[in-house]
Amino acid sequence: MRTLWAASARHLLRHPAQLALALLGLALGVATIVAVDIAVASSGRAFELSMEAVNGAATHEISAGPGGIDEQVYVSLLRSGARARLAPVVEGYVDVHGETLQLIGIDPLVDSAVRGEDTNLDNVRATTGGGSASAPAGAQADTLTTATRWFTEPGTVVLAASTAQRMGITQDQPFPLNIGGREHQARLIGTVPATRAGFETLILSDISQAQEWLGLVGRLSRIDVRIPSDVPEDEVLSQLRASLPPRVGIQPAQRRTQQSLDMTAAFTTNLKAMSLLALLVGIFLIFSAISFAVVQRRRVMGVLRALGATRMQVMTMILAEATVLGVAGAAVGLALGMAIGRELVSLVSRTINDLYFVVEVNQVVIPAFAVVKAVAAGLGVSLLAAAVPALEVAQSAPHLGLRRSVIEARATHASRWLLFSSVALGVGAGAIVLFSERSLFAGFVALFLLLLTVAAITPAVLRALAQVAAWLAGRFSPVARLALGDVAASLSRTGVAVAALGLAVAAMIGVSVMVDSFRESLRDYLNRTIRADLFVTAPGPGFGRPERRLDPQVVSAILAIPGLQDHTESRRVIVDSPRGPVPVDALRLSASSHTSIPLTTGDPSRVWPAFERGALIISEPLAWHLQLGAGDSLTLNTAMGPRDFDIAAVYREYGNDRGNVLMSRAVYSALWRDDAITGMGLYLAPGTPLEPVMEAVREASRGRQSLAVTSNAAVREISMRIFERTFVITRVLYWLTAGVAAIGLVSALLAWELERSRELAIVRALGLTPRGAGAVIEAQTGFMGLVAFLAAIPAGLLTAILLITVINRRAFGWLIDLHITPAQLGNAFAVAMIAALAAGLYPAWRAARAPLASDIREE
Amino acid sequence: MSPPRTSVLARVSNGSRSWGRVFRFMQLLAAITMTLAACSPGTSDHVAARTSADAPARPDATETDERALRADTPAPASRLGALDNETLPAGFAAATEPIRFEFPRDHGPHPDFRHEWWYITGHLDAKSGERFGFELTFFRFALAPGDSTAEPVPTGTSAGTARSNSDVHAGPNAAPAPVRSAWRTRQIYMAHFAVTDLDRETFHASERFARGALGLAGAQPAPFRVWLDDWSLESLDPGATSAFNVRLRAADKGYVFDLTLNAQSPVILNGDAGLSRKSSAPGAASYYYSIPRLAVQGTVKRDGQPLEVSGIAWLDREWGSGSLGSDQQGWDWFALQFDDGSALMFYSLRKRDGQRDEHSAGTWLAPDGSTQALSSDDVLIDVNDFWNSPRGGRYPARWRLRAPSLALDVDIQPRLADQELPTDPRYWEGAATIRGTRAGANVAGRAYVELVGYARSER
């Protein structure tokens, strides 16, 4: 047995490149899996922490529509005698030094009763409570001063210590705060210690200050409720409900967190799909790396068996080796994954900030399940990859184990069997798509089956093509025939490597066709919908924030600008409905702007009159999510209570994957008692130059409000930029996948080349120049890259179709027009060839330099 | 309570019962704000930034003075010293000489003074035999002088407003003066409600805070009313006469109180015609009156079951702006109501060395309604028993009180040992019984005792 271990150790040590490749392959595979999970979990956790910081120990919250709740509701609730603690909150988004923070206005006198005391926040309380108890006596007086200033001084705020430091905001120094284009002065009077997580994106002020800054005087964003655990909850809830005005509701506090996280569900599902893809390619890589390491020693094992080692002993040795490799690779992979994860976090959080909500990820969360999953994948696949060839060698008669031909015969047989499996997989994928209807998960299952189809079909395709090519090439050059024939004959090596590359290239084609199709559809959509010459909006972060409103005086000044032919008005808010919050865009459209709404259903001549009478036009994503269409109705909670609205039509919209509702602004302002305007679209009279009008708009708002004044070209450009940013992470992941596949190819080729060194040496002895030997290897790898690419084309296109019509539809609800360009295939071709040729470089260099005599000599 | 905190309490609460209460209130406020925002303003940078030269000129004289003082004396101990010496904050009205009390006006708030309270303690007997002690207290505290409601909105940007800060530069897109939030105020209210349930031998206490805005909490003279959320004292006298005839409502922890209180004795002006001096420093005084006997009728709902009750209560009223002396640990306050219609109030201020401060004082109300001021020398108190709080601290728990000039010698015994309010800081305020002799005749009665400065944290 000792001899076995020695043989094992010596082999690994004598082939450090092989060992390194196997480890690298394993590590990359594991790393990709870990990295994506870390990025997703960290963003989610950061958001939960900030929600916790905002919600505290509140059990419920009372909320209404976008306009909030009348503050008198709070006063009357206090007198209702319900045994619940209540804390009013006024919140909104503000811009400080170009960064978005969430302004939370609270009443500290009642707030601790709701947010404090609960055991859930004990750590938070203890940190601060302990801080005060052990602080020098002077801190007490400081705290008192802070409290006094909080209440009596204008503009006083509290920030997280880390945020203040990062932004360079110091104690007592005034700093500008921009809300919806209006500038205010704030002054920092205290900081939240860094030990309290979740405060990084918050700016705390007194409720009075928040009301004044946000233009919400008289209103509350919500009322947080804590029902003590010793009180019957249902009784208190019904008591509270009885004191609430009709349209104001009370719901569990977690629901808002959940709703916000749900918004990103489609996005994170996509990320996870990418990580699964990485897992899949990673598994291939691990498999090929380890199985090559084993197969390569077929001869050693045959000798060992011939010398009397039992099957069990050989198996144990191989599996122990695989375990050591698997553990080492997984460990390196975990470390690497954490490093990549940290980078991915910023990409993921930026996308979330662009599209969903403000989140600041300061803490990288490493979810246990991700580690377990990655280690299991690394170790499990290593063992499997080692066990299959080891079992095969161990079970063979010792002398057969020495023969390559046996293995190749088996590989050829396997490739035929895989061909049939591939057909079954393809049929399975199709069946799943057809019968799963709306399930996103099933869509992904189908996607992976499809990709596996590529993997399964590739060895057979490779063999067939190599044989044909060898026959063709043999007419011109015997060396070429030899080289290509060898590819077909060494299917056990080449097959898996090409399959992995094919898989990566297919995924790449699929993703890039999808992204390009999406981009083109978005461009068409923007060209169609962004019609006004100028857009004027109250700037600020946060979709549908009520504080984003144009100053009425500014509006009338703008409308007085000469050269305006027409204008549209829009109020964007989020409205409550029995089916959750719904983004509403209340529009005052001019007749000429009707065409800018791309209706997908409904007869425009009927839709627009119905719209003006109060019917809704809903976006494709909303129609998909709520399973509604033209002719259905949707209930929205208006200021007058719930009300049913007819749906006149569905329109195409890529701006918001949660869905959007268009409504006549006249109808909206009557039903929600909200006259504010978030933005305007200005149509200029023909021949009016743009610049002077833009300047006039800025002049009209000067001293009142700083507005976002954007030309239609700029709006399109900004939209496209956000789109590109959203897909950065997709690109990063597929490059990672391509890298994993290339490494797999390198390790496969290296193993192959080492095995064939004798054959190549013979050919060289017969007159092949060193350069020629290198060329043979490059030709072989190039051919393999080509085959991987060819096999990937149909699969890649199918993948794209699946991504567009199934995955995107099911995840986001929108429809995308398929858009295929030669460039997409060209890129995939380039990637496949570059990866293959690069992978062949080192083996080719070795083949050219190898000493002939020692390679020819056998035994 | 940790040592540093104790010293803060001890140092600051030295003036008298009133100052201690004020400080307690301030501390509570500070603790709450601190916990909420988890503010950590106290760093050395912070102090350094507050040198007089750097300090932005703010219209708030109190704070500016305080900052200057504190900047000059960075060591925590001396900073406190500075606070201590700040006997009379600028901008607030001061209790310096006796005034003419007028009712109902003076039942109402005095917002020009920094702090003020309405204190009701009492004993109740239900027809069905249950017995209760209770405390309902409203505190008002002005964070800064001046009537905040009369001010223009401080935006920090709109030029011309009184409070716009000169060092805050208005940006090019300065907002126009927005509408003023109804939440803006400098008046903060706190209330404590405690019930001693003598049958069940349980004690329940809760505290609430609210700002004096939006009708959340407040006080008014005519018709008299002071309230916080749904806890209130409200005049039953629509004519708004001076008679103290009020309805008390408070509910928490399963107890719902709805009582009427009728004054059975005149208003007693404590100290020098209502001016109660707390130390020799000028301005370290308050206006202090009591109504020692209020007849109580009403209902107490306990866990939903209504009980008809009657009993006797005590009103304490005090307001002022002064700050602290220097070396006291806490105080013991006694409010005795004898069955013959007489009453005695006495507060004993304890110095750090355990001795009684010479500014301790009281008032005697004879059965015929006549009153007599009591100086520290007039009243002798011996402690006969102690009670250890499970939350930490050792309280006196039984007293012999003698007033030789009144020929009074009584034993005062708590009706329940644990009547400690678990507020921050904690204090003991509880129902007690009296037994003893006056002028040789047996006397009995009921009392409320307040003990402050005994709580210690368990380490």
Interface residues (C-beta under 8 A of the other chain):
Chain A: E71 V75 L78 R79 G81 I106 D107 P108 L109 V110 D111 S112 A113 R115 G116 V124 R125 T127 T128 G129 G131 S132 A133 S134 A135 P136 A137 G138 A139 Q140 A141 D142 T143 L144 T145 T146 A147 T148 R149 W150 F151 T152 E153 P154 G155 V158 A161 T170 Q171 D172 P174 P176 G181 R182 E183 H184 Q185 A186 R187 I189 G190 T191 V192 P193 R196 F199 L204 D206 I207 S208 Q209 Q211 E212 W213 G215 V217 G218 S701 R702 G703 R704 Q705 S706
Chain B: M1 S2 P4 R5 S7 V8 M26 Q27 L29 A30 A31 I32 T33 M34 T35 L36 A37 A38 C39 S40 P41 G42 D45 H46 A49 R50 P56 R58 D60 E63 E66 R67 R70 A75 P76 A77 R79 L80 L83 L143 A144 S148 V153 P154 T155 G156 T157 R163 N165 D167 V168 H169 A170 G171 P172 N173 A174 A175 P176 P178 V179 R180 S181 A182 W183 R184 T185 R186 I188 R208 F209 A210 R211 A213 L214 G215 L216 D229 D230 A251 S457
